[in-house]
Amino acid sequence: MVSPVFSDDPLAGHPSALRPLTGDLVAAVLAHRGYPIHTGPGGDPYGRWDDSLIWFLRLGAAGEVLQVRTVAAPTFDIERVPALHAFCNTWNHDQLWPKAFVHVDDGGRARVHGEVVTDLERGVTPHQLDRLLDRGVSAGRRLAAAVGHLPGGVPA
Protein backbone atom coordinates (compact mmCIF):
# COMPACT_ATOMS: atom_id res chain seq x y z
CA MET A 1 0.00 0.00 0.00
CA VAL A 2 1.25 3.45 -0.83
CA SER A 3 1.60 5.86 2.06
CA PRO A 4 -1.22 8.40 1.99
CA VAL A 5 -0.23 11.91 1.05
CA PHE A 6 -1.74 14.35 3.49
CA SER A 7 -1.93 18.04 2.77
CA ASP A 8 -4.87 19.29 4.86
CA ASP A 9 -4.78 20.06 8.57
CA PRO A 10 -4.37 18.25 10.92
CA LEU A 11 -2.33 16.08 8.60
CA ALA A 12 -0.17 18.84 7.12
CA GLY A 13 3.52 18.89 7.81
CA HIS A 14 6.41 16.54 7.27
CA PRO A 15 5.01 13.01 6.75
CA SER A 16 7.54 11.34 9.05
CA ALA A 17 7.19 13.83 11.90
CA LEU A 18 5.69 12.36 15.06
CA ARG A 19 2.64 14.20 16.31
CA PRO A 20 0.40 13.70 19.31
CA LEU A 21 -2.55 11.36 18.98
CA THR A 22 -5.58 13.65 18.79
CA GLY A 23 -9.21 13.13 17.92
CA ASP A 24 -8.76 15.38 14.89
CA LEU A 25 -5.84 13.29 13.64
CA VAL A 26 -7.79 10.04 14.07
CA ALA A 27 -10.81 11.54 12.26
CA ALA A 28 -8.65 12.89 9.43
CA VAL A 29 -6.91 9.55 8.86
CA LEU A 30 -10.22 7.65 8.93
CA ALA A 31 -11.77 10.16 6.50
CA HIS A 32 -8.75 9.93 4.20
CA ARG A 33 -9.16 6.15 4.09
CA GLY A 34 -12.83 6.66 3.18
CA TYR A 35 -14.23 4.79 6.15
CA PRO A 36 -17.91 5.56 6.87
CA ILE A 37 -17.50 7.10 10.32
CA HIS A 38 -20.04 8.54 12.74
CA THR A 39 -19.62 10.30 16.07
CA GLY A 40 -20.99 8.78 19.26
CA PRO A 41 -22.63 10.70 22.11
CA GLY A 42 -19.27 11.16 23.86
CA GLY A 43 -17.61 12.43 20.68
CA ASP A 44 -15.81 9.18 19.90
CA PRO A 45 -15.76 8.09 16.26
CA TYR A 46 -17.19 4.71 15.27
CA GLY A 47 -18.13 2.85 12.12
CA ARG A 48 -20.32 -0.07 11.15
CA TRP A 49 -18.82 -2.95 9.21
CA ASP A 50 -21.38 -5.54 8.25
CA ASP A 51 -23.53 -5.59 11.40
CA SER A 52 -20.74 -4.99 13.90
CA LEU A 53 -19.53 -1.72 15.39
CA ILE A 54 -15.92 -0.60 15.59
CA TRP A 55 -15.04 2.25 17.94
CA PHE A 56 -11.89 4.36 17.74
CA LEU A 57 -11.13 5.50 21.27
CA ARG A 58 -8.37 7.54 22.86
CA LEU A 59 -7.56 6.52 26.40
CA GLY A 60 -4.97 7.53 28.99
CA ALA A 61 -4.39 10.74 30.91
CA ALA A 62 -3.49 12.66 27.73
CA GLY A 63 -5.49 10.57 25.24
CA GLU A 64 -2.24 8.96 24.08
CA VAL A 65 -3.50 5.36 23.98
CA LEU A 66 -5.35 4.25 20.86
CA GLN A 67 -7.99 1.56 21.26
CA VAL A 68 -9.78 0.09 18.26
CA ARG A 69 -12.70 -1.78 19.84
CA THR A 70 -14.94 -4.16 17.92
CA VAL A 71 -18.42 -5.05 19.19
CA ALA A 72 -19.53 -8.17 17.33
CA ALA A 73 -23.17 -8.01 16.30
CA PRO A 74 -24.62 -11.28 17.59
CA THR A 75 -25.91 -11.41 21.14
CA PHE A 76 -26.09 -14.59 23.19
CA ASP A 77 -28.10 -15.87 26.15
CA ILE A 78 -26.25 -15.77 29.44
CA GLU A 79 -26.12 -19.58 29.42
CA ARG A 80 -23.72 -19.35 26.44
CA VAL A 81 -21.10 -17.35 28.41
CA PRO A 82 -18.92 -20.40 29.25
CA ALA A 83 -18.80 -21.36 25.56
CA LEU A 84 -18.02 -17.73 24.64
CA HIS A 85 -15.19 -17.69 27.18
CA ALA A 86 -13.81 -20.87 25.62
CA PHE A 87 -14.04 -19.28 22.16
CA CYS A 88 -12.23 -16.14 23.36
CA ASN A 89 -9.51 -18.17 25.10
CA THR A 90 -8.88 -20.14 21.91
CA TRP A 91 -8.95 -16.97 19.81
CA ASN A 92 -6.49 -15.20 22.13
CA HIS A 93 -4.18 -18.23 22.05
CA ASP A 94 -4.23 -18.51 18.25
CA GLN A 95 -4.49 -14.86 17.14
CA LEU A 96 -2.32 -11.86 17.90
CA TRP A 97 -5.07 -9.27 17.27
CA PRO A 98 -7.62 -8.39 18.46
CA LYS A 99 -7.78 -9.46 22.09
CA ALA A 100 -11.24 -11.03 22.49
CA PHE A 101 -13.39 -10.94 25.60
CA VAL A 102 -17.01 -11.42 26.69
CA HIS A 103 -19.21 -8.60 27.94
CA VAL A 104 -22.61 -9.19 29.55
CA ASP A 105 -24.91 -6.17 29.44
CA ASP A 106 -27.41 -5.09 32.07
CA GLY A 107 -30.15 -6.99 30.24
CA GLY A 108 -28.30 -10.29 30.60
CA ARG A 109 -27.26 -10.56 26.94
CA ALA A 110 -23.65 -11.50 26.17
CA ARG A 111 -21.51 -10.18 23.34
CA VAL A 112 -17.97 -10.77 22.20
CA HIS A 113 -15.79 -7.68 21.99
CA GLY A 114 -12.32 -7.33 20.56
CA GLU A 115 -9.70 -4.68 21.07
CA VAL A 116 -6.38 -3.59 19.68
CA VAL A 117 -4.56 -1.20 22.03
CA THR A 118 -1.45 0.82 21.18
CA ASP A 119 0.39 3.26 23.44
CA LEU A 120 1.38 6.30 21.35
CA GLU A 121 2.78 8.42 24.15
CA ARG A 122 5.77 9.43 22.02
CA GLY A 123 3.58 10.31 19.05
CA VAL A 124 2.61 8.82 15.72
CA THR A 125 2.96 9.70 12.05
CA PRO A 126 -0.19 9.84 9.89
CA HIS A 127 1.11 6.80 7.96
CA GLN A 128 1.64 4.80 11.16
CA LEU A 129 -1.81 5.76 12.41
CA ASP A 130 -3.32 4.79 9.07
CA ARG A 131 -1.74 1.34 9.40
CA LEU A 132 -2.83 0.91 13.01
CA LEU A 133 -6.43 1.89 12.25
CA ASP A 134 -6.59 -0.30 9.16
CA ARG A 135 -5.17 -3.31 11.00
CA GLY A 136 -7.55 -2.72 13.90
CA VAL A 137 -10.51 -2.70 11.51
CA SER A 138 -9.40 -5.77 9.54
CA ALA A 139 -8.62 -7.77 12.71
CA GLY A 140 -11.93 -6.72 14.26
CA ARG A 141 -13.81 -7.78 11.16
CA ARG A 142 -12.14 -11.23 11.28
CA LEU A 143 -13.19 -11.63 14.90
CA ALA A 144 -16.76 -10.48 14.19
CA ALA A 145 -17.02 -12.92 11.28
CA ALA A 146 -15.86 -15.80 13.50
CA VAL A 147 -18.34 -14.83 16.22
CA GLY A 148 -21.09 -14.79 13.58
CA HIS A 149 -20.55 -18.53 13.06
CA LEU A 150 -20.94 -19.44 16.73
CA PRO A 151 -24.10 -21.35 17.69
CA GLY A 152 -26.79 -19.54 19.65
CA GLY A 153 -26.11 -16.06 18.34
CA VAL A 154 -29.02 -13.71 17.71
CA PRO A 155 -28.40 -10.98 15.12
CA ALA A 156 -28.45 -7.48 16.56
TORMIRO-940086 format. One record per residue: residue in one letter; x, y, z of N, C-alpha, C in turn. Coordinates in steps of 0.05 Angstrom, whole numbers, plus 5000, padded with zeros to 4 digits. Layout:
N
AXYZXYZXYZ;...
END
This chain:
156
M501749775000500050005000501850255000;V501050444985502550694983501750865007;S503750995019503251175041501451395032;P499351465048497651685040499151945040;V498452125022499552385021497552575034;F498352705055496552875070497453165066;S495553335059496153615055494353795072;D492153705082490353865097490853825127;D490254045142490454015171488453815181;P488953655201491353655218493553475208;L493453405183495353225172497653355157;A497653625156499753775142502353745158;G504453795144507053785156508753555145;H511053525155512853315145511653035151;P511452865131510052605135511352425156;S513952455161515152275181515452405208;A514352635212514452775238512352655257;L513252575281511452475301509652705311;R507152645315505352845326503652715347;P502552865365500852745386498352615374;L497452405387494952275380492652455389;T491152565370488852735376486452625362;G484152705371481652635358481452725330;D482552975325482553085298484252915279;L486552825289488352665273487052395266;V485852265286484452015281482252055261;A480652255264478452315245479452365217;A481652515215482752585189483852335175;V485152155189486251915177483951725169;L481951705186479651535179478151645154;A477851915153476552035130478151995105;H480852025107482551995084482351705073;R482051515090481751235082478951185070;G477051365075474351335064472551165081;Y473251125106471550965123469051125130;P466750985130464251115137464051145168;I464751375178465051425206462851605217;H461951555241459951715255461151795281;T459851975295460852065321458751985342;G459751845363458051765385457351985404;P455651935424454752145442457052275457;G459252125463461552235477463552365459;G462952375433464852495414466752295401;D466652045409468451845398467451745371;P469351725352468551625325468051315325;Y466151235309465650945305464650905277;G464850655269463750575242462450305244;R460850245224459449995223460549835199;W461449595205462449415184460649165187;D459349105164457248895165455348975187;D454848815207452948885228454448955254;S457048955254458549005278459549295279;L460049385304460949665308463949655314;I465449855305468249885312468550175321;W469550195346469950455359472950525358;F473550775355476250875355476551065379;L477750965400477751105425480651195432;R480751415446483351515457483151495487;L484951355499484951305528487451425540;G487751415566490151515580489751795589;A491451885606491252155618491252375597;A492852335576493052535555491852445528;G490252225530489052115505491151995486;E493351895498495551795482495351495475;V493351365485493051075480490751035460;L491350905438489350855417488150575422;Q485450575423484050315425482150295402;V482450085386480450025365478849785376;R476349845383474649645397472449555378;T472249295375470149175358468049065377;V465449115370463248995384461748825363;A462148555366460948375347457948385349;A456548365327453748405326452048195341;P452647935339450847745352450847775382;T448447735394448247725423447547435430;F448247365455447847085464446547085491;D445046865496443846835523446146795543;I445546865568447546855589448546565592;E446946365586447846085588450046025569;R450446185549452646135529455246255537;V455346405560457846535568460246345571;P459846105584462245925585463345845557;A461545805538462445735511463745975498;L462746215504464046455493466746505505;H467046445531469646465544471646275531;A470746035526472445835512473245925485;F471346045470471946145443474046365445;C473746555464475546775467478346675476;N478446485494481046375502482446245478;T481046095462482245975438483146195419;W481446395414482146615396484746755406;N484746815432487046965443489646795442;H489346535443491646355441492746345412;D490846345393491546305365492046555349;Q490946785358491047035343492547245359;L494047415345495447635358493447865363;W491847935343489948155345487248055337;P485048165345484848325369484548145394;K485048255417484448115442481448085444;A480447845448477547795450476747755479;F474347855485473247815512470247825511;V468947735532466047725534465047945552;H462948075543461648285559458648215561;V457648215586454848165591453548435598;D451448515583450248775589448248755612;D447048975619445248985641442748825637;G442048765611439748605605440348305605;G442748235611443447945612444147825585;R444647995565445547895539448547915537;A449847715526452747705523453547765495;R455847905493457047965467460047925468;V461147865446464147855444465148115434;H467148225448468448465440471348395433;G472548565417475448535411476748815413;E479248815420480649065421483549045413;V484449255400487249285394488049545408;V490149535425490949765441493849825435;T494450085430497150165424497750425439;D499950425454500850655469502450835450;L501451075445502851265427503751515442;E504751465466505651685483507751865469;R509451745454511551895440510752015414;G508251955406507252065381506851855359;V505851945337505251765314505351935289;T506151815267505951945241503251875229;P502252045211499651975198499751695184;H502051625172502251365159502051135180;Q503451165202503350965223500450935234;L499151165238496451155248494551025228;D494951085203493450965181493650655183;R496150565186496550275188495250155213;L495550285235494350185260491350175258;L490150385248487150385245486250165226;D487650145203486849945183487149665194;R489349605208489749345220487649285242;G487049495258484949465278482249385266;V481549525244479049465230479049185218;S481149115204481248855191481248625211;A482748655233482848455254480048435268;G478848665273476148665285474148525268;R474348575242472448445223472748145223;R475248055225475747755226474547645251;L474847775273473647675298470647675296;A469447895286466547905284465447695265;A466847635244466047425226466047145240;A468147095255468346845270466146825291;V465547045304463347035324460646985311;G460347085286457847045272457246755265;H459346585267458946295261458546135287;L458546265310458146115335455246045338;P454645815349451845735354450545905376;G448045955372446446095393446346395390;G447746505370447846795367445246895355;V444347125365442047265354442947525341;P442347565315443247805302442248055317;A443948265318443148505331441048665316;
END
